[in-house]
């Protein structure tokens, strides 16, 4: 039975809204859909951004739209493009960090010798383009552009992997993903160290403290999703305010996330068996019993599928 097998929902009462949400949900569960959407949006963006396109000015102006967040006297205002690059991309890198962590714990990267190849390839992929750039541009103000050719676009790597799906061998998928992540992290570190005018260590210490707090709470067994979301926001704000690229926070938080379920499949199945006995024994009749039993099952299901 697949992860999203419709038979799991067969006995639930049908709702009218599912006529609309059902197809959307099924589309989102298709792995190739996100990659196809990325490629289509890229083609549209390239067409709109062409200098001779009548929509170019409006398109570029849209990304320059200021977006402000404020609370009391505190106020932050940046362009929409800036929020995407430093905000949404941090979430994207968090998801990539999750996949890399999964491979480190359960997959191809469990052994350091397997991880060494993509990491070495990433280092070469950064050093060689930078050296070629400096070989052609070795004087003048443009020398500072050596960091530009160092980064790969990990979003397109992931998009292509999604489109090809299972046609790509798992080993190649892990190699490309790890290479792209390592390359992007290296390029971001170069930007943070070589292109940042000033690093503010106070906010960076706050971000580091948030990372330590997450590690400690995870070891103590705290499993509240809201707690980790709030601490993740603190980490992101700390890195962002420090001048270090905020996507680094996303990668760190992704790798910090546990990759093992708290409640195993066998134990959960045993709980379902006991729940069936409880319901058949008549402890489903009163509202208090019903609510208590449902909460227990919801908690067990959540702990089975989620590490937090």
C-alpha positions as CSV (number, residue, x, y, z in Angstrom):
1,X,0.0,0.0,0.0
2,X,1.4,3.4,-1.0
3,X,2.0,6.3,1.3
4,X,-1.0,8.1,-0.1
5,X,-3.2,5.1,-0.8
6,X,-6.8,6.3,-1.3
7,X,-8.0,3.2,0.4
8,X,-7.0,4.7,3.7
9,X,-9.7,7.4,3.1
10,X,-12.3,5.1,1.7
11,X,-14.3,4.8,4.9
12,X,-14.3,8.5,5.8
13,X,-17.4,10.6,5.0
14,X,-17.1,12.4,1.7
15,X,-17.2,16.2,1.9
16,X,-18.3,18.5,-1.0
17,X,-15.0,20.5,-0.8
18,X,-13.0,17.4,-1.7
19,X,-14.3,17.7,-5.2
20,X,-12.0,20.7,-5.4
21,X,-9.2,19.7,-3.1
22,X,-9.0,16.1,-4.2
23,X,-7.4,16.7,-7.6
24,X,-5.1,19.4,-6.2
25,X,-4.0,17.0,-3.4
26,X,-3.3,14.2,-5.9
27,X,-1.3,16.6,-8.1
28,X,0.8,17.8,-5.2
29,X,1.6,14.1,-4.4
30,X,3.1,13.7,-7.9
31,X,6.8,14.1,-7.5
32,X,7.4,15.4,-11.0
33,X,4.7,18.2,-10.6
34,X,7.0,20.5,-8.6
35,X,9.9,20.1,-11.1
36,X,7.6,20.8,-14.1
37,X,6.1,23.8,-12.4
38,X,9.6,25.2,-11.7
39,X,10.7,24.8,-15.3
40,X,7.5,26.3,-16.7
41,X,7.8,29.3,-14.3
42,X,11.4,29.7,-15.3
43,X,10.5,29.9,-19.0
44,X,7.7,32.4,-18.3
45,X,10.1,34.5,-16.2
46,X,12.7,34.5,-18.9
47,X,10.2,35.5,-21.5
48,X,8.8,38.4,-19.4
49,X,12.3,39.6,-18.3
50,X,13.6,40.0,-21.9
51,X,14.7,43.6,-22.5
52,X,12.5,43.9,-25.6
53,X,9.4,42.4,-23.9
54,X,6.6,45.0,-23.2
55,X,6.1,43.3,-19.8
56,X,9.7,43.5,-18.7
57,X,9.4,46.7,-16.8
58,X,6.3,45.6,-14.9
59,X,7.8,42.2,-14.2
60,X,11.0,43.6,-12.7
61,X,9.0,46.2,-10.8
62,X,6.9,43.5,-9.3
63,X,9.9,41.9,-7.7
64,X,11.0,45.3,-6.4
65,X,7.7,45.8,-4.6
66,X,8.5,46.7,-0.9
67,X,7.2,44.3,1.7
68,X,7.3,45.5,5.3
69,X,7.0,43.8,8.7
70,X,6.7,45.7,11.9
71,X,5.9,45.3,15.6
72,X,5.8,48.4,17.7
73,X,8.9,50.5,16.9
74,X,10.7,47.6,15.2
75,X,10.2,47.8,11.4
76,X,11.8,45.8,8.6
77,X,11.2,46.6,4.9
78,X,12.7,44.9,1.9
79,X,11.8,44.1,-1.7
80,X,9.8,41.0,-2.5
81,X,12.8,39.5,-4.2
82,X,14.9,40.0,-1.0
83,X,12.3,38.2,1.1
84,X,12.2,35.3,-1.3
85,X,16.0,35.0,-1.4
86,X,16.5,35.2,2.4
87,X,13.2,33.9,3.7
88,X,11.6,31.3,1.4
89,X,15.0,30.0,0.3
90,X,15.8,29.3,3.9
91,X,12.7,27.0,4.0
92,X,13.8,25.4,0.8
93,X,17.3,24.7,2.2
94,X,15.7,23.4,5.3
95,X,13.8,20.8,3.2
96,X,17.0,19.9,1.4
97,X,18.8,19.6,4.7
98,X,16.1,17.1,5.8
99,X,16.7,15.0,2.8
100,X,20.4,15.0,3.3
101,X,20.0,14.1,7.0
102,X,17.8,11.2,6.0
103,X,20.5,9.9,3.6
104,X,23.1,10.4,6.4
105,X,21.1,8.3,8.9
106,X,19.4,5.7,6.6
107,X,20.8,6.1,3.1
108,X,23.8,6.3,0.9
109,X,25.8,8.7,3.1
110,X,25.9,6.6,6.2
111,X,29.6,5.9,5.5
112,X,32.0,8.9,5.3
113,X,33.8,7.4,2.3
114,X,30.6,7.7,0.3
115,X,30.1,11.3,1.3
116,X,33.7,12.1,0.5
117,X,33.2,11.9,-3.3
118,X,30.3,14.5,-3.6
119,X,32.0,16.8,-1.1
120,X,35.3,16.6,-3.0
121,X,33.4,17.2,-6.3
122,X,31.7,20.3,-4.7
123,X,35.1,21.7,-3.7
124,X,36.4,21.2,-7.2
125,X,33.2,22.7,-8.6
126,X,33.9,25.8,-6.6
127,X,37.6,26.2,-7.0
128,X,37.9,25.5,-10.7
129,X,35.3,28.1,-11.9
130,X,36.8,30.7,-9.6
131,X,40.3,30.0,-10.9
132,X,39.1,30.2,-14.5
133,X,37.4,33.5,-13.8
134,X,40.6,34.9,-12.2
135,X,42.7,33.6,-15.1
136,X,40.7,35.9,-17.5
137,X,39.9,38.7,-15.1
138,X,42.9,39.4,-13.0
139,X,42.9,43.1,-12.5
140,X,40.5,46.0,-12.1
141,X,37.3,46.2,-10.0
142,X,35.8,43.2,-11.7
143,X,38.2,40.9,-9.9
144,X,35.8,40.8,-7.0
145,X,33.4,38.8,-9.2
146,X,35.3,35.6,-8.8
147,X,32.7,34.3,-6.3
148,X,29.8,34.5,-8.8
149,X,30.6,31.4,-10.9
150,X,31.1,29.2,-7.8
151,X,27.5,28.3,-7.0
152,X,25.2,25.8,-8.6
153,X,21.5,26.4,-8.7
154,X,20.3,23.7,-6.3
155,X,16.6,24.5,-7.1
156,X,17.1,23.4,-10.7
157,X,19.0,20.3,-9.6
158,X,16.2,19.3,-7.3
159,X,13.6,20.2,-10.0
160,X,15.3,18.0,-12.6
161,X,15.6,15.1,-10.2
162,X,11.8,15.5,-9.4
163,X,10.9,15.4,-13.1
164,X,13.0,12.3,-13.9
165,X,11.8,10.7,-10.7
166,X,12.6,7.0,-10.4
167,X,14.4,6.9,-13.7
168,X,17.5,8.2,-11.8
169,X,19.4,5.6,-9.8
170,X,19.2,6.4,-6.1
171,X,23.0,6.6,-5.8
172,X,23.2,9.2,-8.6
173,X,20.4,11.1,-7.0
174,X,22.1,11.3,-3.6
175,X,25.4,12.2,-5.3
176,X,23.9,15.1,-7.2
177,X,21.9,16.3,-4.2
178,X,24.8,16.2,-1.8
179,X,27.1,17.8,-4.3
180,X,24.7,20.7,-5.0
181,X,24.0,21.2,-1.3
182,X,27.8,21.2,-0.4
183,X,28.5,23.5,-3.3
184,X,25.8,26.0,-2.3
185,X,26.9,26.0,1.3
186,X,30.4,26.6,0.3
187,X,29.4,29.5,-2.0
188,X,27.2,31.0,0.7
189,X,30.1,30.8,3.1
190,X,32.4,32.6,0.6
191,X,29.7,35.3,0.2
192,X,29.4,35.6,4.0
193,X,33.2,35.8,4.6
194,X,34.5,37.4,1.4
195,X,31.6,39.7,0.4
196,X,30.0,40.7,3.7
197,X,31.2,44.1,4.8
198,X,30.6,43.4,8.5
199,X,29.5,40.4,10.5
200,X,27.6,41.2,13.7
201,X,28.6,38.6,16.2
202,X,25.8,39.5,18.7
203,X,22.9,38.3,16.5
204,X,25.1,35.4,15.3
205,X,25.5,34.4,19.0
206,X,21.7,34.5,19.4
207,X,21.3,32.2,16.3
208,X,23.9,29.8,17.7
209,X,22.1,29.8,21.1
210,X,18.9,28.9,19.3
211,X,20.7,25.9,17.6
212,X,22.0,24.7,21.0
213,X,18.6,25.1,22.6
214,X,17.0,23.0,19.8
215,X,19.7,20.2,20.3
216,X,19.1,20.3,24.1
217,X,15.3,20.2,23.9
218,X,15.5,17.3,21.4
219,X,17.7,15.3,23.8
220,X,15.3,16.1,26.7
221,X,12.4,14.7,24.7
222,X,10.5,17.9,24.0
223,X,8.2,17.1,21.0
224,X,6.1,20.3,20.6
225,X,6.2,21.4,17.0
226,X,5.4,25.0,17.9
227,X,8.5,25.2,20.2
228,X,10.8,24.2,17.4
229,X,9.1,26.5,14.9
230,X,9.6,29.5,17.3
231,X,13.2,28.5,17.9
232,X,13.8,28.1,14.2
233,X,12.5,31.6,13.7
234,X,14.9,32.9,16.3
235,X,17.8,31.1,14.6
236,X,16.8,32.5,11.2
237,X,16.5,36.1,12.6
238,X,19.9,35.8,14.3
239,X,21.7,34.6,11.2
240,X,19.9,37.2,9.0
241,X,20.7,40.1,11.4
242,X,24.3,39.0,11.7
243,X,25.0,39.4,8.0
244,X,25.5,35.7,7.3
245,X,23.2,34.4,4.6
246,X,20.1,33.2,6.3
247,X,19.8,30.0,4.2
248,X,22.7,28.6,6.3
249,X,20.2,28.5,9.2
250,X,17.8,26.5,7.0
251,X,20.5,23.9,6.3
252,X,21.6,23.6,9.9
253,X,18.0,23.2,11.1
254,X,17.3,20.6,8.5
255,X,20.3,18.5,9.5
256,X,19.4,18.9,13.2
257,X,16.0,17.4,12.7
258,X,15.9,13.8,13.9
259,X,15.5,11.2,11.2
260,X,14.2,8.4,13.3
261,X,10.5,8.1,14.3
262,X,9.7,8.3,18.0
263,X,7.1,5.5,17.8
264,X,7.9,2.5,15.7
265,X,5.4,0.8,13.3
266,X,5.0,-2.3,15.5
267,X,4.3,-0.4,18.6
268,X,1.8,1.8,16.8
269,X,0.1,-1.3,15.4
270,X,-0.1,-2.6,18.9
271,X,-1.7,0.6,20.1
272,X,-4.3,0.4,17.3
273,X,-5.2,-3.2,18.5
274,X,-5.6,-2.0,22.1
275,X,-7.7,1.0,20.8
276,X,-10.0,-1.4,19.0
277,X,-10.5,-3.4,22.2
278,X,-11.3,-0.1,24.1
279,X,-13.9,1.0,21.5
280,X,-15.5,-2.4,21.5
281,X,-15.7,-2.5,25.3
282,X,-18.1,0.4,25.2
283,X,-15.6,3.2,26.1
284,X,-16.7,5.2,23.1
285,X,-20.1,6.1,24.2
286,X,-19.6,9.2,26.3
287,X,-18.2,12.4,24.9
288,X,-15.3,12.5,27.4
289,X,-14.2,8.9,26.5
290,X,-14.6,9.7,22.8
291,X,-12.4,12.8,23.0
292,X,-9.8,11.2,25.1
293,X,-9.5,8.1,22.9
294,X,-9.3,10.2,19.7
295,X,-6.6,12.4,21.2
296,X,-4.6,9.4,22.2
297,X,-4.8,8.0,18.6
298,X,-3.9,11.4,17.1
299,X,-0.9,11.7,19.3
300,X,0.3,8.2,18.5
301,X,-0.2,8.7,14.8
302,X,1.7,12.0,14.9
303,X,4.6,10.5,16.8
304,X,4.7,7.6,14.3
305,X,5.1,9.8,11.2
306,X,6.9,12.8,12.6
307,X,10.3,13.0,14.4
308,X,9.3,16.1,16.3
